[in-house]
Amino acid sequence: MKKTFKRVVSLSLALSMALSMAACKKEDKNETTTKTGGTKSEAAKKTYEKPSVVNVTWDGTILKEGDEDTDALYKAYNEAYGFEVKWTRPDHSGYSDAINQVFSAGDTSKYPDAFLLSAENYVSFAARGLLYNFKEDWDNSDIRDSVDSKGNPRFTASFLESVSSLYTVEGKSGELGLYGLPTTRGNGCVTYVRESWLEKIGKKAEDIKTYQDYMDMLTAMQKANLGDGGAVVTAAGYISKEAPYTNYLPEFYQDAYPDFIQGADGKYVDGFQLDNMKEALKRLATAKQSGLLDPDMSTNGTSQARNKFIENKCGVFTYWAGTWKRTLGQNIINKDKTWASKTEAANFGDVVALKPIAEVGKYIERMAPVVVISKTAKNPEGIYKYFVEPIYDGDKVMSVWMYGAKGVHWSDEGETEIQNLTAKVTDADGKVKKDENGKEITEITGTKEVKSTGFHFKLNKSKTAVLAKNNIDPLLAVCEYLPNKNPAGEVVNASNPVAYECQMMFNDNCKPAPALLSNPTLAQNLNDINNKRREVVAAVVDGTMTYDEAMKDYKDSVGDKIDACLKSLNED
């Protein structure tokens, strides 16, 4: 039987393939060659109807409702698009679950027209037949071939090739299609360390080169009593819910990967059952037993883990490269002005980034989330043409996606704003008070002037921090904005050196995540398998089960599902 899966090509391979393939495309009778090396079918051109309303569900991470002036943001989107965009914004930590719940319920009237999907959900939703295939629309798109005033293509060669390989996956009937487009490159996580903690143990970031160096660093920090009760490392769980799974604790997982992977003989195996995963769990369990790991790690969300790093309770935290380095540093400075003296790009706000240790080799870059369209949406072609394509227009729509609303989220005029300085409210026992929603209560303790000249992000709605981006991070853009400049014409890299340096370090020391696989059998079983994998990791690390006991439970619970998935992947 013919295999019914699409093996995804890596981003690094995509670049070399794009450069070689661009010169090899042949003209067919009914096709015209484009500047990017793709082809357009004359017969496939169609007329598109502009929608009046598009219902969109998107991750609530950036410019969240209630926290920021989203009314101004949504107005800016409507004006840029020329029609109404109605937004649903689930919280970041529960976004994937919220999307899955909507589609699992099966009520098509509640499906969004367009929405954001993680890479893992993307291949699954496509295989389940839930997404509109806009390959023909993309292949015949004018924007795909757009160039700047100097004739340079808007999209990078690696992006164009990744669209035809990495993001071209199988649908429900096994047909290859393009069901989504990434709005940014995938990015990944780097390990951040509080520089002051390193200084107190007589170390520098460049000293941490091996796993032994890393563990010696953690142990020395613990002995120096720098953490909260001895804990040094914090993270949002022992294992991530989404691919690439191991990115929050790379030093412990090293070369282990908890998914189906291809062996040297070309056959797929369950990476979760390999010896390197056993060793990874052993390393994690030892660190947990030694008190080096945050005791709340198994239940932490990303915000809880971030806050422990910002509040100096834990000194080691692996999180997203680039813009997040500056955000972490600025939040630390806002909380404790002691660190305002650390202004260099390398140590801004007492935060330094480690290069990957030898055993890790390279950090993992994930497959980027994608914008998709529901198969049941009315006028999906029009939604693609008038909602999806303009995200890359290099003009007014892309500007809103990157920067938000002019005059509210950013400005290109000099001004002085008054920033509120805040502190958390504590009770008589020193515990932070929380409101009825579980959010920590803060109070204003003072103010300071923030002077800006030229292009700048403005203070947020509560006037407590300077904004950094909207949904598309300029440092991760897959195409250039006028080009590679902010709306005021300034080079993006020069305006954000802290984030830029970190991003470039990651880019120079990363590798693509292992391939995501898709077929109907995987779509039916992978969620249950991954849930069980997370249970096993927690049981072994927390010591409630031995490795052998946990793996027996794993095989007893989902062994049949694993076998079915491997059979589907290894069929001839």
Residue pairs with C-beta under 8 A, 6 or more apart in sequence:
1 571
1 572
2 571
3 519
3 568
3 569
3 571
3 572
4 170
4 174
4 519
4 520
4 521
4 568
4 571
5 170
5 517
5 518
5 519
5 522
5 568
5 569
6 168
6 169
6 170
6 176
6 517
6 518
7 262
7 515
7 517
8 123
8 165
8 166
8 169
8 367
8 515
8 516
8 517
9 17
9 162
9 165
9 166
9 515
10 166
10 511
10 512
10 515
11 158
11 162
11 166
11 185
11 186
11 365
11 367
11 512
12 511
12 512
13 512
14 158
14 161
14 162
14 165
14 166
15 157
15 158
15 161
17 161
17 165
18 37
18 157
18 158
18 160
18 161
19 157
21 37
21 161
22 36
22 37
22 157
23 37
25 33
25 37
25 38
25 39
27 33
27 39
28 39
30 41
30 42
30 43
31 39
31 40
31 41
31 42
32 39
32 40
32 42
33 39
34 40
34 144
34 145
35 145
35 147
35 153
36 144
36 145
36 153
36 155
36 157
36 160
37 160
38 139
38 144
38 145
38 160
38 164
39 139
40 139
40 140
41 136
41 139
41 140
44 136
44 139
44 140
45 140
46 137
46 140
46 381
48 381
48 382
48 384
48 385
48 386
49 379
49 381
49 382
50 82
50 83
50 382
50 385
50 386
51 83
51 113
51 379
51 382
51 383
51 386
51 387
52 83
52 84
53 83
53 84
53 85
53 86
54 81
54 83
54 84
54 85
54 86
54 113
54 114
54 383
54 386
54 387
55 86
55 88
55 112
55 113
55 114
56 85
56 86
56 87
56 88
56 112
56 113
56 114
56 115
56 387
57 87
57 88
57 89
57 90
57 98
57 99
57 102
57 112
57 114
57 115
57 116
58 87
58 88
58 89
58 115
58 116
58 471
59 89
59 90
59 92
59 95
59 116
59 369
59 471
60 89
60 90
60 91
60 92
60 95
61 92
62 469
62 470
62 471
63 69
63 70
63 73
63 404
63 409
63 467
63 470
63 471
64 70
64 89
64 91
65 89
67 460
67 461
67 462
68 409
68 460
68 461
68 467
69 405
69 408
69 409
69 461
70 87
70 89
72 404
72 405
72 408
72 409
73 400
73 404
73 405
73 408
73 409
73 470
74 85
74 87
75 405
76 400
76 404
76 405
76 406
76 408
77 85
77 397
77 400
78 84
78 85
80 390
80 396
80 397
80 399
80 400
81 386
81 387
81 390
81 397
82 386
83 386
85 387
88 112
90 98
90 99
92 302
93 301
93 302
93 303
95 116
96 118
96 121
96 241
96 242
99 115
99 117
99 121
100 121
100 527
102 110
102 111
102 112
103 111
103 125
103 130
108 374
108 376
111 374
111 376
111 377
112 374
113 373
113 374
113 377
113 378
113 380
113 383
113 387
114 371
114 372
114 373
114 374
114 377
114 383
114 387
114 388
115 371
115 372
115 374
116 369
116 370
116 371
116 372
117 125
117 180
117 369
117 370
117 372
118 242
118 243
118 369
119 186
119 242
119 243
119 366
119 367
119 368
119 369
119 370
119 516
120 242
120 243
120 516
121 242
122 167
122 169
122 179
122 180
122 367
122 369
122 370
122 372
122 516
123 169
123 516
123 517
123 518
123 522
123 523
124 518
124 522
124 523
124 526
124 527
125 131
125 179
125 372
126 169
126 170
126 171
126 172
126 177
126 179
126 180
126 518
127 169
127 170
127 171
127 172
127 518
127 519
127 520
127 522
127 523
128 172
128 520
128 523
129 171
129 172
129 173
129 375
130 374
130 375
131 171
131 179
131 180
131 372
131 373
131 374
131 375
132 179
132 372
132 373
132 374
132 375
132 377
132 380
132 383
132 384
133 171
133 175
133 177
133 178
133 179
134 178
134 179
134 373
134 380
134 381
134 384
134 388
135 168
135 176
135 177
135 178
137 381
137 384
137 385
138 144
138 163
138 178
138 181
141 389
143 154
143 389
143 392
143 393
144 155
144 160
145 153
146 153
146 154
146 394
147 153
147 154
148 154
148 394
148 480
148 483
152 483
153 160
154 392
154 394
154 479
154 480
154 483
155 392
155 478
155 479
156 478
156 479
159 182
159 185
159 478
159 479
162 182
163 178
163 181
164 178
166 367
167 178
167 179
167 180
167 181
167 182
167 370
168 176
168 177
168 178
169 176
169 177
169 179
169 518
170 176
170 177
170 518
170 519
171 177
171 179
172 520
174 519
179 370
179 372
180 370
180 371
180 372
181 370
181 371
181 388
182 367
182 368
182 369
182 370
182 371
182 478
183 368
183 369
183 370
183 371
183 391
183 401
183 471
183 472
183 478
184 368
184 472
184 473
184 476
184 477
184 478
185 365
185 368
185 476
185 477
185 478
186 365
186 366
186 367
186 368
186 512
186 513
187 320
187 321
187 322
187 365
187 366
187 368
187 473
187 476
187 503
187 506
188 244
188 247
188 320
188 321
188 363
188 364
188 365
188 366
188 506
188 510
188 513
189 247
189 248
189 250
189 318
189 319
189 320
189 321
189 363
189 364
190 318
190 319
190 320
190 321
190 325
190 353
190 354
190 363
190 502
190 505
190 506
191 250
191 251
191 316
191 317
191 318
191 353
191 354
192 309
192 316
192 317
192 318
192 319
192 325
192 328
192 351
192 352
192 353
192 354
193 205
193 208
193 217
193 315
193 316
193 351
193 352
193 353
193 354
194 309
194 312
194 315
194 316
194 350
194 351
195 205
195 342
195 347
195 350
195 351
195 352
196 339
196 350
197 221
197 224
197 226
197 315
197 316
198 204
198 205
198 217
198 352
200 221
200 224
200 226
201 217
201 220
201 221
201 224
203 217
203 220
205 352
205 353
205 354
205 355
206 355
207 213
207 217
208 214
208 217
208 354
208 357
209 357
209 358
210 357
210 358
210 359
211 251
211 254
211 283
211 357
211 358
211 359
213 357
214 251
214 357
215 287
217 316
218 232
218 233
218 287
218 292
218 316
219 290
219 292
221 227
221 232
221 315
221 316
222 230
222 231
222 232
222 290
222 291
222 292
226 232
226 315
227 313
227 314
227 315
228 294
228 308
228 313
228 314
229 291
229 295
230 291
230 292
231 291
231 292
231 293
231 294
231 295
231 313
231 314
232 292
232 293
232 314
232 315
232 316
233 249
233 287
233 292
233 293
233 294
233 297
233 314
233 316
233 317
234 293
234 294
234 297
234 300
234 305
234 308
234 309
234 313
234 314
234 316
234 317
235 248
235 249
235 293
235 294
235 297
235 300
235 305
235 317
235 318
236 248
236 300
236 301
236 302
236 304
236 305
237 248
237 297
237 298
237 299
237 300
237 534
238 249
238 284
238 297
238 298
238 534
238 537
238 538
238 541
239 245
239 246
239 248
239 249
239 258
239 533
239 534
239 537
240 246
240 247
240 248
241 530
241 534
242 366
243 259
243 366
243 367
243 513
243 516
244 257
244 364
244 366
244 513
244 514
245 257
245 258
245 259
246 253
246 256
246 257
246 258
246 280
246 364
247 318
247 363
247 364
247 366
248 318
248 319
249 284
249 318
250 318
250 356
250 360
250 363
250 364
251 357
251 359
251 360
252 280
252 283
252 284
252 287
253 280
254 276
254 279
254 280
254 359
254 360
255 276
255 359
255 361
256 271
256 274
256 276
256 277
256 279
256 280
257 271
257 277
257 514
258 271
258 272
258 277
258 533
258 537
259 271
259 272
259 514
260 268
260 269
260 270
260 271
260 517
260 522
260 565
260 566
260 569
261 268
261 269
261 271
261 514
262 268
262 269
262 515
263 269
267 570
268 517
268 566
268 569
268 570
269 566
270 562
270 566
271 277
271 514
272 533
272 536
272 554
273 551
273 554
278 547
281 537
281 540
281 541
281 547
282 547
284 293
284 537
284 540
284 541
285 540
285 541
285 543
287 293
288 297
288 541
288 542
288 543
289 543
293 541
294 300
294 305
294 308
294 314
296 304
297 305
298 538
298 541
298 542
300 308
302 319
305 314
305 317
305 319
306 317
306 319
306 328
306 331
308 314
308 317
309 315
309 316
309 317
309 328
310 328
310 331
310 332
310 335
311 335
312 332
312 336
317 328
319 328
321 353
321 363
321 502
321 503
321 505
321 506
322 473
322 475
322 476
322 499
322 500
322 502
322 503
322 506
323 468
323 469
323 473
323 475
323 496
323 499
323 503
324 499
325 348
325 351
325 353
325 498
325 499
325 502
326 348
326 349
326 468
326 496
326 498
326 499
326 502
327 468
328 349
328 351
329 339
329 342
329 348
329 349
329 350
329 351
329 498
330 348
330 349
330 465
330 466
331 349
331 465
332 339
332 349
332 350
332 351
333 339
333 340
333 349
334 421
334 422
334 464
334 465
339 349
339 350
342 348
342 349
342 350
345 497
345 498
345 500
345 501
345 502
346 352
346 501
348 498
353 502
353 505
353 506
355 505
355 509
356 362
356 363
356 509
361 511
362 509
362 510
362 511
363 506
363 509
363 510
363 511
364 510
364 511
364 512
364 513
365 506
365 510
365 511
365 512
365 513
366 513
367 512
367 513
367 516
371 388
371 391
373 380
373 383
373 384
373 388
374 380
377 383
390 397
390 398
391 397
391 398
391 401
391 472
392 398
392 478
392 479
394 479
394 480
394 481
394 482
394 483
395 482
398 472
398 481
399 481
399 487
400 470
401 470
401 471
401 472
402 469
402 470
402 471
402 472
402 473
402 474
402 477
402 481
402 486
403 409
403 410
403 457
403 469
403 470
403 486
403 487
404 410
404 467
404 470
406 412
406 487
408 458
409 457
409 458
409 467
409 470
410 455
410 456
410 457
410 458
410 467
410 486
410 487
411 452
411 455
411 456
411 458
412 454
412 455
412 456
412 487
412 488
414 451
414 452
414 453
414 454
415 451
415 452
416 449
416 450
416 451
416 452
417 449
417 450
417 452
417 458
417 459
417 463
418 447
418 448
418 449
418 450
418 463
419 447
419 448
419 449
419 450
419 459
419 463
419 464
419 465
419 466
420 444
420 446
420 447
420 462
420 463
420 464
421 444
421 445
421 446
421 447
421 448
421 464
422 442
422 443
422 444
422 445
422 464
423 442
423 443
423 445
424 432
424 433
424 440
424 441
424 442
425 432
425 433
425 441
425 442
425 443
426 432
426 433
427 433
432 440
432 441
433 440
433 441
434 440
434 441
435 441
442 464
450 459
450 466
452 458
454 488
454 490
455 486
455 487
455 488
455 489
455 490
455 495
456 466
457 466
457 467
457 468
457 469
458 466
458 467
459 465
459 466
459 467
460 466
460 467
468 499
474 481
474 484
474 486
474 492
474 496
475 492
475 493
475 496
475 499
475 500
475 503
476 503
477 484
481 492
482 489
484 491
484 492
484 493
485 491
485 492
486 492
486 495
492 500
493 500
517 569
519 568
519 569
520 568
521 564
521 565
521 567
521 568
522 565
522 568
522 569
525 558
525 561
525 562
525 564
525 565
526 565
528 558
528 561
529 558
529 561
529 562
529 565
532 554
532 557
532 558
533 554
536 545
536 550
536 551
536 553
536 554
538 544
539 545
539 549
539 550
539 553
540 546
540 547
540 550
545 553
555 562
